Amino acid sequence: MNNLLAAVVLFVAGHFALSSVTLRTPLIAKLGDGPFRGLYAAFSLATLVWAGFAYAVAPDVRLWPAAAGLKLIPLLVMPIAVFLLIAGYTTKSPTRVGAKLSPGEVTTVSGVLRITRHPFLWAAALWALSHIIARGDLAVVILMGGIVVLAFGGMLHIDQRREAEFGAAWGPIALSTSVIPFAALASGRTTMDWEGIGWWRVALGLALYAAFLVAHPWIFGVSALP
């Protein structure tokens, strides 16, 4: 369990450290943008693999019973998470992880960004939180808890970086979107953009969810069904 905790802490802390201006800027200046991104990817992959192996051999320390009712939560939440994942990666966005957009390239927001300006990170957070509730063991809390910290911390970090990079151009984006899903819609700061979302994204999300549901026993060694 200590091995798993160390891997998750390094995975999460490393992401925040390598994304910070204090460390990122001098490393890019010294290594170049491409090599830095390669280093970032290698570090992320190495620590994630370490966490995966540590989780596989971690003891089963039960924190609460894995009741059948709790196992229904991922079944209800994951279609939403997969849709946000698909929509987040296929919509032009100034807040997408790894996005390299100038302020002039994003003057308006469309599609899923009207729901939340961090769809991918919300997908990760919903995935992790739903599985923490359903599983109820310490190893899952540590592993998925790290994902939750990275997702919500990442939303704040990305907003701060984009505000610094975009300057005044960030204002209209921040005002017409929200971190909390549907908050900008509920307050009347924007309207739903069904055309921008596109039904094909919804259909693709449901198809991918169904594929994960079928493949879950082979990928993760346990059925997703109660």
C-alpha positions as CSV (number, residue, x, y, z in Angstrom):
1,M,0.0,0.0,0.0
2,N,2.9,2.4,0.7
3,N,4.3,1.6,-2.7
4,L,1.0,2.5,-4.3
5,L,0.8,5.7,-2.3
6,A,4.3,6.7,-3.3
7,A,3.5,6.1,-7.0
8,V,0.3,8.1,-6.9
9,V,1.8,11.0,-5.0
10,L,4.7,11.2,-7.5
11,F,2.3,10.9,-10.5
12,V,0.1,13.7,-9.2
13,A,2.9,16.0,-7.8
14,G,5.0,15.5,-11.0
15,H,2.1,16.6,-13.2
16,F,1.7,19.8,-11.2
17,A,5.4,20.5,-11.0
18,L,6.1,19.9,-14.7
19,S,3.1,22.1,-15.6
20,S,4.1,25.0,-13.4
21,V,5.7,28.0,-15.0
22,T,8.5,27.9,-12.5
23,L,9.7,24.6,-13.8
24,R,8.2,24.3,-17.2
25,T,9.5,27.5,-18.7
26,P,13.3,26.9,-17.9
27,L,13.0,23.3,-19.0
28,I,11.5,24.2,-22.3
29,A,14.2,26.9,-22.8
30,K,16.9,24.4,-22.1
31,L,15.5,21.3,-23.8
32,G,13.1,22.7,-26.4
33,D,9.3,22.2,-26.6
34,G,9.4,18.8,-28.3
35,P,11.9,17.1,-25.9
36,F,10.1,18.6,-22.9
37,R,6.8,17.2,-24.0
38,G,8.6,13.8,-24.5
39,L,10.0,14.0,-21.0
40,Y,6.6,14.9,-19.6
41,A,5.0,12.0,-21.4
42,A,7.7,9.5,-20.3
43,F,7.4,10.6,-16.7
44,S,3.6,10.4,-16.8
45,L,3.7,6.9,-18.3
46,A,6.4,5.6,-16.0
47,T,4.6,6.7,-12.8
48,L,1.3,5.6,-14.1
49,V,2.6,2.1,-14.9
50,W,4.3,2.0,-11.4
51,A,0.9,2.9,-9.8
52,G,-0.8,0.2,-11.9
53,F,1.6,-2.5,-10.8
54,A,1.4,-1.4,-7.2
55,Y,-2.4,-1.4,-7.3
56,A,-2.4,-4.9,-8.8
57,V,-0.6,-6.3,-5.7
58,A,-2.1,-4.0,-3.1
59,P,-3.9,-5.8,-0.2
60,D,-7.7,-5.6,-0.1
61,V,-8.4,-3.3,2.8
62,R,-12.1,-2.7,3.0
63,L,-13.3,0.7,4.0
64,W,-17.0,0.1,3.3
65,P,-19.1,-2.8,1.9
66,A,-19.1,-3.0,-1.9
67,A,-22.9,-3.2,-2.0
68,A,-24.8,-4.0,-5.3
69,G,-26.5,-0.7,-5.1
70,L,-23.2,1.2,-5.1
71,K,-22.0,-0.7,-8.1
72,L,-24.9,0.8,-10.1
73,I,-23.3,4.3,-9.7
74,P,-20.6,3.8,-12.3
75,L,-23.1,2.3,-14.7
76,L,-25.1,5.5,-14.5
77,V,-22.2,8.0,-14.3
78,M,-19.8,6.5,-16.9
79,P,-22.0,7.2,-20.0
80,I,-21.8,10.9,-19.0
81,A,-18.0,10.7,-18.4
82,V,-17.4,9.0,-21.8
83,F,-19.5,11.6,-23.6
84,L,-17.5,14.4,-21.9
85,L,-14.3,12.6,-22.9
86,I,-15.3,12.4,-26.5
87,A,-16.7,15.9,-26.7
88,G,-13.7,17.4,-24.8
89,Y,-11.2,15.9,-27.3
90,T,-13.2,16.7,-30.4
91,T,-14.1,20.3,-29.6
92,K,-11.7,23.2,-30.2
93,S,-10.9,24.5,-26.7
94,P,-8.5,26.9,-25.0
95,T,-8.6,24.8,-21.8
96,R,-7.9,21.3,-23.3
97,V,-4.8,19.7,-21.9
98,G,-1.9,20.3,-24.4
99,A,-3.9,22.8,-26.4
100,K,-1.7,25.4,-28.2
101,L,-4.1,28.1,-29.1
102,S,-3.6,31.8,-29.3
103,P,-6.2,34.2,-27.9
104,G,-7.3,35.2,-31.4
105,E,-8.1,31.6,-32.3
106,V,-10.8,31.2,-29.6
107,T,-13.0,34.2,-29.3
108,T,-16.2,32.2,-28.7
109,V,-16.9,28.9,-27.1
110,S,-19.2,26.3,-28.5
111,G,-20.5,22.8,-28.0
112,V,-19.7,21.0,-24.7
113,L,-17.8,24.1,-23.5
114,R,-21.1,25.7,-22.9
115,I,-21.7,23.0,-20.2
116,T,-18.2,23.2,-18.7
117,R,-14.9,24.5,-20.0
118,H,-13.1,21.4,-18.6
119,P,-15.0,18.5,-20.1
120,F,-12.1,16.1,-20.2
121,L,-11.0,16.7,-16.6
122,W,-14.7,16.3,-15.5
123,A,-14.7,13.0,-17.3
124,A,-11.7,11.8,-15.3
125,A,-13.1,13.1,-12.1
126,L,-16.5,11.4,-12.6
127,W,-14.8,8.1,-13.6
128,A,-12.6,8.2,-10.5
129,L,-15.3,9.3,-8.0
130,S,-17.9,6.8,-9.2
131,H,-15.4,3.9,-8.8
132,I,-14.3,5.0,-5.4
133,I,-17.9,4.9,-4.2
134,A,-18.6,1.6,-5.9
135,R,-15.5,-0.3,-4.8
136,G,-14.9,1.0,-1.2
137,D,-11.4,-0.4,-0.7
138,L,-8.3,1.6,0.3
139,A,-6.3,0.9,-2.8
140,V,-9.0,2.3,-5.1
141,V,-9.3,5.4,-2.8
142,I,-5.6,6.0,-3.1
143,L,-5.4,5.4,-6.9
144,M,-8.6,7.1,-7.9
145,G,-8.2,9.8,-5.2
146,G,-5.0,10.8,-7.0
147,I,-7.0,11.2,-10.2
148,V,-9.6,13.3,-8.5
149,V,-6.9,15.6,-7.0
150,L,-5.2,15.9,-10.4
151,A,-8.5,16.6,-12.2
152,F,-9.9,19.3,-9.9
153,G,-6.4,20.8,-9.3
154,G,-5.8,20.8,-13.0
155,M,-9.0,22.8,-13.7
156,L,-7.7,25.5,-11.3
157,H,-4.2,25.4,-12.7
158,I,-5.3,25.6,-16.3
159,D,-7.5,28.5,-15.7
160,Q,-4.7,30.4,-14.0
161,R,-2.3,29.7,-16.8
162,R,-4.8,30.6,-19.5
163,E,-5.6,33.9,-17.7
164,A,-1.9,34.7,-17.6
165,E,-1.4,33.7,-21.3
166,F,-4.5,35.3,-22.8
167,G,-4.8,38.4,-20.7
168,A,-7.9,40.4,-21.5
169,A,-9.0,37.8,-24.1
170,W,-9.6,35.3,-21.3
171,G,-12.4,37.5,-19.8
172,P,-15.1,36.7,-22.3
173,I,-14.2,33.0,-22.2
174,A,-14.4,32.8,-18.4
175,L,-17.6,34.8,-18.3
176,S,-19.4,32.7,-20.9
177,T,-18.3,29.3,-19.5
178,S,-18.1,27.7,-16.1
179,V,-15.9,25.2,-14.3
180,I,-19.0,23.6,-12.6
181,P,-21.1,21.9,-15.2
182,F,-24.3,23.9,-16.2
183,A,-23.4,26.8,-13.9
184,A,-23.0,29.3,-16.8
185,L,-26.2,28.0,-18.4
186,A,-28.2,28.2,-15.2
187,S,-27.0,31.8,-14.6
188,G,-28.0,32.8,-18.1
189,R,-24.4,33.7,-19.1
190,T,-24.6,31.3,-22.1
191,T,-27.1,29.1,-24.0
192,M,-27.0,25.5,-24.8
193,D,-25.4,24.8,-28.2
194,W,-26.9,21.5,-29.4
195,E,-25.6,22.0,-32.9
196,G,-22.1,22.4,-31.6
197,I,-22.4,19.4,-29.4
198,G,-23.6,17.2,-32.3
199,W,-25.6,14.1,-31.9
200,W,-22.7,12.1,-33.3
201,R,-20.7,12.8,-30.2
202,V,-23.5,11.5,-28.0
203,A,-23.8,8.4,-30.2
204,L,-20.1,7.8,-30.2
205,G,-19.9,8.2,-26.5
206,L,-22.7,5.6,-25.9
207,A,-21.0,3.2,-28.3
208,L,-17.6,3.6,-26.6
209,Y,-19.3,3.1,-23.2
210,A,-21.0,-0.1,-24.4
211,A,-17.6,-1.4,-25.7
212,F,-15.9,-0.6,-22.4
213,L,-18.8,-2.4,-20.6
214,V,-18.3,-5.5,-22.6
215,A,-14.5,-5.4,-22.4
216,H,-14.3,-4.5,-18.7
217,P,-13.7,-8.1,-17.5
218,W,-10.8,-8.5,-19.9
219,I,-9.2,-5.1,-19.4
220,F,-9.6,-4.8,-15.6
221,G,-10.3,-8.4,-14.5
222,V,-13.7,-7.8,-13.1
223,S,-17.2,-7.3,-14.5
224,A,-18.7,-3.8,-14.3
225,L,-22.1,-5.3,-13.7
226,P,-23.4,-5.7,-10.2
